[in-house]
C-alpha cells in the first residue's frame, strides 16, 4: 500500500485523520508494510484505545482514553520485529494545548488536564488578575494522552515531538 497516495486522496476529499490518533507505541518504521491487520493488538489493549483505522491498520485513539504503555499490543503481535523492545522509548509524541479553546485562556477555571496527568507534566502558571494557564513540561510528558480525553473543550492534541 502506498500511504502517500492514500494521504493525498484523503486531503483532496477533505477527510482528516483525528489529531489524537497516533501510531501504536514501539512500532517500527515499516509497520504498515508488515502489519497483517489481524486485530490482535486491538483485542489485547487493556484501555481499549487501539482501534481499526485507515486501511484496516490499528491506531491509538487518545480521544478515547490513555495509553498505559502496558506492551500488550506488542506482546500479542505474531509478526516478528514489528515492535521494538519495551525498554526503548514507546514513541515521540507529546501534547500541546490549543490556547484558542482552552478554558483558562477564556478566563474559566479548569484543571482537568493536570489532574489526570500522572507524570505531572502539566502545571498551571499563576498569573496576576487572570486565570492560571497550563504549561507543559515536554521532558516529563510521555504522550500517554491521559489529558486528552478529559479535556471538556478538546483543547489538547497529540503531536510528534
C-alpha positions as CSV (number, residue, x, y, z in Angstrom):
1,X,0.0,0.0,0.0
2,X,1.3,3.4,-0.9
3,X,0.4,5.6,2.1
4,X,1.4,8.8,0.3
5,X,-1.3,8.3,-2.3
6,X,-3.8,7.5,0.4
7,X,-2.9,10.7,2.3
8,X,-3.2,12.7,-1.0
9,X,-6.7,11.5,-1.6
10,X,-7.8,12.0,1.9
11,X,-6.7,15.6,1.8
12,X,-8.2,16.1,-1.7
13,X,-11.5,14.7,-0.4
14,X,-11.4,16.8,2.7
15,X,-11.1,13.8,5.1
16,X,-8.9,14.4,8.1
17,X,-7.3,12.0,10.5
18,X,-8.1,12.9,14.1
19,X,-5.2,14.8,15.6
20,X,-5.3,12.4,18.5
21,X,-4.9,9.2,16.5
22,X,-1.3,8.1,16.6
23,X,0.7,5.0,15.7
24,X,1.0,2.2,18.2
25,X,3.8,2.5,20.7
26,X,7.1,0.8,19.9
27,X,6.2,0.3,16.2
28,X,9.0,0.2,13.6
29,X,9.1,2.5,10.5
30,X,7.9,-0.4,8.2
31,X,4.8,-1.0,10.3
32,X,2.2,-0.5,7.5
33,X,4.2,-2.7,5.1
34,X,4.4,-5.6,7.6
35,X,1.3,-5.4,9.7
36,X,-1.2,-8.2,8.8
37,X,-4.2,-6.3,10.3
38,X,-5.1,-9.3,12.3
39,X,-6.6,-7.1,15.2
40,X,-4.7,-9.0,17.9
41,X,-3.4,-5.7,19.3
42,X,-6.9,-4.2,19.2
43,X,-8.2,-7.0,21.3
44,X,-5.3,-7.0,23.7
45,X,-5.4,-3.3,24.5
46,X,-6.3,-3.0,28.2
47,X,-7.6,0.5,27.9
48,X,-9.4,-0.1,24.5
49,X,-7.7,2.9,22.9
50,X,-6.4,0.9,19.9
51,X,-9.0,0.8,17.1
52,X,-9.0,-0.1,13.5
53,X,-8.0,2.9,11.5
54,X,-7.5,3.8,7.9
55,X,-6.9,0.8,5.6
56,X,-7.6,-1.6,8.5
57,X,-4.4,-0.7,10.3
58,X,-4.5,-0.3,14.0
59,X,-4.1,3.2,15.5
60,X,-4.2,4.6,19.1
61,X,-7.1,6.9,19.6
62,X,-6.2,9.0,22.6
63,X,-9.5,10.9,22.5
64,X,-11.0,7.7,24.0
65,X,-8.5,7.4,26.9
66,X,-4.9,6.9,27.7
67,X,-2.2,4.5,26.6
68,X,-0.7,2.9,29.7
69,X,2.3,1.5,27.8
70,X,1.4,-2.0,29.0
71,X,3.1,-3.6,26.0
72,X,0.1,-5.9,25.5
73,X,-0.3,-4.8,21.8
74,X,3.3,-5.8,21.1
75,X,3.2,-9.0,23.1
76,X,0.1,-10.3,21.3
77,X,1.5,-9.5,17.8
78,X,2.6,-12.6,15.8
79,X,4.8,-10.6,13.3
80,X,8.4,-10.8,14.5
81,X,10.2,-7.5,14.7
82,X,7.2,-5.3,14.1
83,X,7.7,-3.7,17.6
84,X,10.9,-2.6,19.3
85,X,11.8,-3.7,22.8
86,X,9.7,-2.5,25.7
87,X,12.9,-1.0,27.3
88,X,13.0,1.6,24.5
89,X,11.0,4.8,24.4
90,X,7.5,3.9,23.2
91,X,7.1,6.9,20.9
92,X,8.0,10.5,20.3
93,X,4.5,12.0,20.8
94,X,3.8,14.9,23.2
95,X,0.8,17.0,23.8
96,X,0.1,20.7,23.1
97,X,-2.6,23.0,24.3
98,X,-4.7,24.9,21.8
99,X,-5.0,28.3,23.5
100,X,-8.0,29.4,21.5
101,X,-10.3,26.8,23.0
102,X,-8.6,26.1,26.4
103,X,-10.9,27.2,29.2
104,X,-8.3,29.0,31.3
105,X,-7.4,31.2,28.3
106,X,-11.1,32.2,28.3
107,X,-10.9,33.1,32.0
108,X,-12.8,29.9,33.1
109,X,-11.3,27.7,35.8
110,X,-10.4,24.2,34.6
111,X,-7.6,21.9,35.6
112,X,-8.8,18.6,34.4
113,X,-5.7,18.0,32.3
114,X,-3.3,18.5,35.1
115,X,-5.5,16.4,37.5
116,X,-5.2,13.5,35.1
117,X,-1.5,13.8,34.3
118,X,0.3,11.1,36.3
119,X,3.8,12.4,35.5
120,X,2.7,16.0,36.4
121,X,3.9,17.3,33.1
122,X,1.1,19.8,33.0
123,X,1.3,22.6,35.6
124,X,-0.6,25.8,35.9
125,X,1.2,29.1,35.9
126,X,-0.4,31.6,38.3
127,X,-0.9,35.0,36.8
128,X,-1.9,38.3,38.3
129,X,-5.6,39.1,37.8
130,X,-6.1,36.2,35.3
131,X,-6.8,32.5,35.4
132,X,-3.8,30.3,35.8
133,X,-2.9,28.8,32.4
134,X,-1.4,25.3,31.6
135,X,2.2,24.8,30.8
136,X,3.6,21.5,29.6
137,X,7.0,20.2,30.6
138,X,7.9,18.4,27.4
139,X,10.6,16.5,29.3
140,X,8.0,15.0,31.7
141,X,5.3,14.4,29.0
142,X,5.1,10.8,27.9
143,X,2.4,11.4,25.3
144,X,0.1,8.9,27.0
145,X,-2.9,11.0,26.3
146,X,-4.4,10.9,29.8
147,X,-5.2,14.6,29.5
148,X,-6.7,14.4,26.0
149,X,-10.0,12.6,26.8
150,X,-10.7,14.5,29.9
151,X,-10.5,18.0,28.3
152,X,-14.0,19.4,28.1
153,X,-13.2,21.6,25.1
154,X,-10.8,19.3,23.1
155,X,-8.1,21.8,23.6
156,X,-5.3,19.2,23.8
157,X,-3.9,17.4,20.9
158,X,-1.1,15.0,20.4
159,X,1.9,16.0,18.2
160,X,5.1,14.3,17.1
161,X,8.0,15.7,19.1
